[in-house]
Amino acid sequence: MQGFVNLIKLCVGADTVEDLAAWQDDRMARSPGHVPCHVTRMWPRRADELLNGGSLYWVFRGAVLARQRIVALEERRGKDGILRCGLIFDPEIIRTEALPRRAFQGWRYLEAKDSPRDLPRGKAANTTLPRELLTALAEIGLR
């Protein structure tokens, strides 16, 4: 059986997981049939591995805090006529352990072994530590 790979990307325009969820919910409410999607210039070369269980891990202000499973890749043509890749997500946003990550452009591959673990559902809802503290704890290996 073939393994899977993930992607990691900065969540531009959203400071928190709640911001991302609200933005995606608003888009779905205004467009019947809309599914969460991110359009990117490059088509992933490892598409088969992504579609074999991969997720996009979202970086919020210096830390990975959530992921969404990638369910499909679709060709999208921009207004400029250039063909792009639409990453289609499962609508569920899954919170993860905080993983420090410096800013970068575009997306990168993230091997499954290097991906942060999912938080238990109850723990995700009850997390009261500030993001900065979660990030600091993760940087020193305590979280």
RADA-V133427 format. One record per helix or strand of 3 or more residues. SS is the DSSP state (hx for helix, st for strand). FROM is the first residue (numbers start at 0). TO is the last residue. If there is no record, write none. Layout:
SS,FROM,TO
SS,FROM,TO
This chain:
st,4,9
hx,16,29
st,36,39
hx,46,49
st,54,59
st,62,76
st,82,88
st,93,99
st,106,110
hx,111,113
hx,120,124
hx,130,138
